[in-house]
């Protein structure tokens, strides 16, 4: 809030242990917590760092905070820049969720998950319903 800037990083599943560690340990209590991980913080174009290991990062400036008595608060931000690794797919410009292997958090059972395979062919699997 003080800096009016933040980043949102999307790590890979292989980074789950370090991500969990950074989330559960206070930087006020463990001054070198990031140094204990495999992450390397870098300066962004706003007053907020990002981890270079994350393949996708949104660099944002804070527009406003809206208090909500039921849910806490909402943050309204402007995305200033998006940092994207070229290594998110089999070749530059092609995004493949399995190749990128994003780390997903499931709040239903407090587990980390990742993308697990093809469900069906887009623009095709729904044709069976159309023909009925």
C-alpha positions as CSV (number, residue, x, y, z in Angstrom):
1,X,0.0,0.0,0.0
2,X,2.8,2.4,0.9
3,X,4.5,1.9,-2.5
4,X,1.3,1.8,-4.5
5,X,2.8,-1.0,-6.6
6,X,3.0,-4.8,-6.6
7,X,3.7,-7.7,-8.8
8,X,1.7,-10.9,-9.3
9,X,3.9,-13.9,-10.1
10,X,2.8,-17.2,-11.5
11,X,5.3,-19.9,-10.5
12,X,5.7,-23.4,-11.8
13,X,4.7,-26.5,-9.9
14,X,8.4,-27.3,-9.3
15,X,8.6,-24.2,-7.2
16,X,5.9,-25.3,-4.7
17,X,8.2,-25.9,-1.7
18,X,9.9,-22.5,-2.0
19,X,6.5,-20.7,-2.7
20,X,5.0,-22.3,0.4
21,X,8.0,-21.3,2.5
22,X,7.9,-17.7,1.4
23,X,4.2,-17.6,2.2
24,X,4.4,-19.1,5.7
25,X,7.6,-17.4,7.0
26,X,7.5,-13.7,8.0
27,X,10.3,-11.5,6.5
28,X,10.1,-9.6,9.8
29,X,11.3,-12.7,11.7
30,X,13.6,-14.3,9.1
31,X,15.4,-11.5,7.3
32,X,17.0,-13.8,4.7
33,X,13.9,-15.8,3.9
34,X,14.2,-15.3,0.1
35,X,17.9,-16.2,0.2
36,X,16.9,-19.6,1.7
37,X,15.0,-20.3,-1.5
38,X,16.0,-20.8,-5.1
39,X,14.4,-17.5,-6.1
40,X,16.2,-14.4,-7.3
41,X,14.4,-11.1,-6.8
42,X,14.8,-8.5,-9.5
43,X,13.7,-4.9,-9.8
44,X,10.7,-4.2,-12.0
45,X,9.6,-0.9,-13.6
46,X,7.5,-0.1,-10.5
47,X,8.5,0.0,-6.9
48,X,8.0,-3.7,-6.3
49,X,10.3,-6.7,-7.0
50,X,9.5,-9.9,-8.9
51,X,11.2,-13.4,-8.9
52,X,13.0,-14.0,-12.2
53,X,12.2,-17.8,-12.0
54,X,8.5,-17.2,-12.4
55,X,7.6,-17.6,-16.1
56,X,4.7,-15.1,-16.0
57,X,4.5,-11.9,-13.9
58,X,2.1,-9.0,-13.9
59,X,3.7,-5.7,-12.9
60,X,1.0,-3.4,-11.4
61,X,0.3,0.0,-9.9
62,X,-2.3,0.4,-7.2
63,X,-5.4,2.4,-8.3
64,X,-7.5,2.0,-5.2
65,X,-8.5,-0.3,-2.4
66,X,-12.2,-1.0,-1.8
67,X,-13.2,-2.1,1.7
68,X,-15.9,-4.8,1.8
69,X,-17.3,-5.8,5.2
70,X,-18.0,-9.3,4.1
71,X,-14.8,-10.2,2.2
72,X,-12.2,-7.8,3.5
73,X,-11.1,-5.7,0.6
74,X,-10.7,-5.5,-3.2
75,X,-7.7,-4.2,-5.0
76,X,-8.1,-2.3,-8.2
77,X,-4.8,-2.1,-10.2
78,X,-3.4,-1.1,-13.5
79,X,-1.2,-3.6,-15.2
80,X,1.8,-1.7,-16.4
81,X,3.8,-4.5,-17.9
82,X,3.6,-8.3,-18.3
83,X,6.9,-10.3,-18.0
84,X,6.7,-13.5,-20.0
85,X,9.3,-16.3,-20.5
86,X,9.6,-17.5,-24.0
87,X,9.8,-21.0,-22.5
88,X,6.1,-21.3,-21.9
89,X,5.5,-23.7,-24.7
90,X,7.2,-26.0,-27.2
91,X,8.4,-23.0,-29.1
92,X,8.3,-19.2,-28.7
93,X,4.8,-17.7,-29.0
94,X,2.9,-20.9,-28.2
95,X,1.6,-21.4,-24.7
96,X,1.2,-25.0,-23.5
97,X,-0.3,-25.3,-20.0
98,X,1.4,-28.7,-19.4
99,X,4.8,-27.4,-20.6
100,X,4.4,-24.2,-18.4
101,X,3.2,-26.4,-15.5
102,X,1.7,-23.6,-13.4
103,X,1.4,-24.1,-9.7
104,X,-2.2,-24.0,-8.7
105,X,-3.6,-23.6,-5.1
106,X,-6.8,-25.3,-4.2
107,X,-8.4,-23.6,-1.2
108,X,-11.0,-26.4,-0.8
109,X,-8.4,-28.7,0.7
110,X,-5.3,-26.5,1.0
111,X,-3.3,-28.4,-1.6
112,X,-1.0,-27.3,-4.4
113,X,-1.9,-28.8,-7.8
114,X,-0.8,-28.6,-11.4
115,X,-2.3,-29.1,-14.9
116,X,-2.9,-32.8,-15.5
117,X,-3.5,-33.6,-19.1
118,X,-5.9,-33.2,-22.0
119,X,-9.6,-33.4,-21.4
120,X,-10.7,-33.3,-25.0
121,X,-10.3,-31.5,-28.4
122,X,-11.7,-28.0,-28.4
123,X,-14.5,-27.2,-30.9
124,X,-15.0,-30.9,-31.3
125,X,-16.1,-32.6,-28.0
126,X,-19.3,-30.6,-27.8
127,X,-20.5,-31.8,-31.2
128,X,-22.0,-34.9,-29.6
129,X,-24.5,-32.6,-27.8
130,X,-25.3,-30.6,-30.9
131,X,-26.3,-33.7,-32.9
132,X,-28.9,-34.8,-30.2
